[in-house]
């Protein structure tokens, strides 16, 4: 199976995916990385690994839907079977979701349905919960919604800093996401 990664930022989850592919822990082809930000470090990670990159920036489109149509066209051109979101900070349109229905995976740094949105780790930390974690789910038309594929909980240590919690959450993400991607590619989800 062929997949694409959509990302907007640093790309630490992309790096975990690339490393897992090199170690043959993901049996699928990462054909392209698409970003909505031309300066995103994720693009440098992809290029260093020899993965084609495409930048599709909203400022060149009349609407989010027209941007998503351009992304879907690129995905079809690369023969993409499924899509992996890795810190992609845009809400996908209905058009995109329908084009890849039940074939878009997202990772979220909290135990959904709690702490949706872009600041989930901080929100969980500020709420004073004792347990948080990571969720991988299918993407639907709503934000941080859709059927849950896998979750892993993480106990917040007494006196832990936000920075420490973020590092531990990312460590869980980097182990969990490649496994889920491989299971999906093998038809086990």
JOBELRA-V364945 format. One record per residue. N is the residue number from 1. RES is the residue in three letters. D_LAST is the distance of its C-alpha to the last C-alpha in Angstrom with 1 decimal. Layout:
n:N res:RES d_last:D_LAST
n:N res:RES d_last:D_LAST
//
This chain:
n:1 res:UNK d_last:13.8
n:2 res:UNK d_last:15.9
n:3 res:UNK d_last:15.3
n:4 res:UNK d_last:17.8
n:5 res:UNK d_last:18.4
n:6 res:UNK d_last:20.5
n:7 res:UNK d_last:22.7
n:8 res:UNK d_last:26.1
n:9 res:UNK d_last:27.4
n:10 res:UNK d_last:27.8
n:11 res:UNK d_last:24.5
n:12 res:UNK d_last:24.0
n:13 res:UNK d_last:20.2
n:14 res:UNK d_last:20.7
n:15 res:UNK d_last:22.9
n:16 res:UNK d_last:20.3
n:17 res:UNK d_last:17.9
n:18 res:UNK d_last:20.9
n:19 res:UNK d_last:21.9
n:20 res:UNK d_last:18.5
n:21 res:UNK d_last:18.7
n:22 res:UNK d_last:22.3
n:23 res:UNK d_last:21.5
n:24 res:UNK d_last:18.9
n:25 res:UNK d_last:16.1
n:26 res:UNK d_last:14.1
n:27 res:UNK d_last:14.3
n:28 res:UNK d_last:14.4
n:29 res:UNK d_last:17.6
n:30 res:UNK d_last:18.5
n:31 res:UNK d_last:21.0
n:32 res:UNK d_last:22.4
n:33 res:UNK d_last:22.8
n:34 res:UNK d_last:24.2
n:35 res:UNK d_last:26.2
n:36 res:UNK d_last:28.3
n:37 res:UNK d_last:30.9
n:38 res:UNK d_last:33.1
n:39 res:UNK d_last:34.0
n:40 res:UNK d_last:30.6
n:41 res:UNK d_last:30.4
n:42 res:UNK d_last:26.8
n:43 res:UNK d_last:28.6
n:44 res:UNK d_last:30.8
n:45 res:UNK d_last:27.9
n:46 res:UNK d_last:26.3
n:47 res:UNK d_last:29.6
n:48 res:UNK d_last:30.5
n:49 res:UNK d_last:27.4
n:50 res:UNK d_last:28.4
n:51 res:UNK d_last:25.6
n:52 res:UNK d_last:27.0
n:53 res:UNK d_last:27.4
n:54 res:UNK d_last:28.2
n:55 res:UNK d_last:29.8
n:56 res:UNK d_last:29.6
n:57 res:UNK d_last:31.8
n:58 res:UNK d_last:32.2
n:59 res:UNK d_last:35.9
n:60 res:UNK d_last:36.2
n:61 res:UNK d_last:34.6
n:62 res:UNK d_last:36.0
n:63 res:UNK d_last:32.9
n:64 res:UNK d_last:29.4
n:65 res:UNK d_last:28.3
n:66 res:UNK d_last:30.4
n:67 res:UNK d_last:29.0
n:68 res:UNK d_last:25.4
n:69 res:UNK d_last:26.6
n:70 res:UNK d_last:28.0
n:71 res:UNK d_last:24.8
n:72 res:UNK d_last:22.8
n:73 res:UNK d_last:25.7
n:74 res:UNK d_last:25.3
n:75 res:UNK d_last:21.6
n:76 res:UNK d_last:22.4
n:77 res:UNK d_last:25.2
n:78 res:UNK d_last:23.0
n:79 res:UNK d_last:20.7
n:80 res:UNK d_last:17.6
n:81 res:UNK d_last:14.3
n:82 res:UNK d_last:12.6
n:83 res:UNK d_last:14.3
n:84 res:UNK d_last:14.2
n:85 res:UNK d_last:16.8
n:86 res:UNK d_last:18.8
n:87 res:UNK d_last:21.7
n:88 res:UNK d_last:22.2
n:89 res:UNK d_last:24.8
n:90 res:UNK d_last:24.9
n:91 res:UNK d_last:23.6
n:92 res:UNK d_last:21.9
n:93 res:UNK d_last:23.7
n:94 res:UNK d_last:22.5
n:95 res:UNK d_last:23.2
n:96 res:UNK d_last:20.7
n:97 res:UNK d_last:17.9
n:98 res:UNK d_last:18.7
n:99 res:UNK d_last:18.8
n:100 res:UNK d_last:15.2
n:101 res:UNK d_last:13.8
n:102 res:UNK d_last:10.2
n:103 res:UNK d_last:10.4
n:104 res:UNK d_last:12.2
n:105 res:UNK d_last:11.1
n:106 res:UNK d_last:13.9
n:107 res:UNK d_last:15.2
n:108 res:UNK d_last:17.9
n:109 res:UNK d_last:20.5
n:110 res:UNK d_last:20.8
n:111 res:UNK d_last:19.2
n:112 res:UNK d_last:18.5
n:113 res:UNK d_last:20.0
n:114 res:UNK d_last:23.0
n:115 res:UNK d_last:24.6
n:116 res:UNK d_last:23.2
n:117 res:UNK d_last:24.8
n:118 res:UNK d_last:26.1
n:119 res:UNK d_last:27.8
n:120 res:UNK d_last:25.4
n:121 res:UNK d_last:26.5
n:122 res:UNK d_last:30.2
n:123 res:UNK d_last:29.7
n:124 res:UNK d_last:28.2
n:125 res:UNK d_last:31.0
n:126 res:UNK d_last:33.7
n:127 res:UNK d_last:32.6
n:128 res:UNK d_last:33.3
n:129 res:UNK d_last:30.1
n:130 res:UNK d_last:29.8
n:131 res:UNK d_last:26.0
n:132 res:UNK d_last:23.7
n:133 res:UNK d_last:20.6
n:134 res:UNK d_last:17.6
n:135 res:UNK d_last:14.7
n:136 res:UNK d_last:11.7
n:137 res:UNK d_last:10.9
n:138 res:UNK d_last:10.5
n:139 res:UNK d_last:14.1
n:140 res:UNK d_last:16.3
n:141 res:UNK d_last:20.1
n:142 res:UNK d_last:20.9
n:143 res:UNK d_last:21.3
n:144 res:UNK d_last:18.8
n:145 res:UNK d_last:17.3
n:146 res:UNK d_last:14.2
n:147 res:UNK d_last:11.3
n:148 res:UNK d_last:10.8
n:149 res:UNK d_last:7.6
n:150 res:UNK d_last:10.0
n:151 res:UNK d_last:13.8
n:152 res:UNK d_last:16.6
n:153 res:UNK d_last:20.1
n:154 res:UNK d_last:23.3
n:155 res:UNK d_last:26.8
n:156 res:UNK d_last:29.4
n:157 res:UNK d_last:32.4
n:158 res:UNK d_last:35.8
n:159 res:UNK d_last:37.7
n:160 res:UNK d_last:34.8
n:161 res:UNK d_last:35.2
n:162 res:UNK d_last:32.9
n:163 res:UNK d_last:32.8
n:164 res:UNK d_last:31.8
n:165 res:UNK d_last:29.0
n:166 res:UNK d_last:27.7
n:167 res:UNK d_last:27.8
n:168 res:UNK d_last:25.9
n:169 res:UNK d_last:23.2
n:170 res:UNK d_last:22.9
n:171 res:UNK d_last:22.7
n:172 res:UNK d_last:19.7
n:173 res:UNK d_last:18.0
n:174 res:UNK d_last:19.0
n:175 res:UNK d_last:17.4
n:176 res:UNK d_last:14.2
n:177 res:UNK d_last:13.2
n:178 res:UNK d_last:13.4
n:179 res:UNK d_last:11.2
n:180 res:UNK d_last:8.3
n:181 res:UNK d_last:9.3
n:182 res:UNK d_last:9.6
n:183 res:UNK d_last:6.2
n:184 res:UNK d_last:5.1
n:185 res:UNK d_last:8.4
n:186 res:UNK d_last:8.0
n:187 res:UNK d_last:5.6
n:188 res:UNK d_last:3.8
n:189 res:UNK d_last:0.0
//
